[in-house]
Amino acid sequence: MAARDLSVREELAADGSLFHRYHPRMQEVHDANAGRLASIMDQHGWPGEPQVGKGGAEAAWLIAQHAIARPAVQRAALTALLEATKRGDVPAFQAAMLEDRIRIFEGRPQRYGTQLDWDVNGALNPLPIEEPDGVDDRRRMVGLAPLERELAERRRAMTEGRERPPADWPARQREMEAWLRAVGWRE
């Protein structure tokens, strides 16, 4: 499932179409994977490293991160990931990153600064952060590098890749808000 996700992502990124709205082919893969992950969680709980090995656990986390059009699946995955983190079955950063993604989709500030996006000036920056002065302490507690280092790395990767800021930032924001409402993240 993760290999198919990454393969389709790479294909769509190569022609640039991945970066304009949520590509229907990508959503199809994400939705199918989310359904399968939900079934696995219902039957067996979170597929952590003791159950499926490091690669399998990383794949499950990737699938949960990409289940963006399935709020119930992401929320259930976060609950399961938090429990798996307490048991030591997965690294803590996985739950932290999923929590940030959910909080941003719900319209709340993130805690760890893992969710970045283009701003109105075309710069890649973190989306709003709750208590920004403590973000690096929180990041350290879950095994993440300082925010400034990650931000520099992500910006460098963007300049080397094909993703570019949206041509019409206000239109992109309206589209995103409409999508968040349509899939059930916001009322």
Summary of the structure (lengths in Angstrom):
residues: 187
radius of gyration: 16.4
end to end distance: 30.7
largest distance: 46.4
contacts: 543
relative contact order: 0.11
helix: 66%
strand: 4%
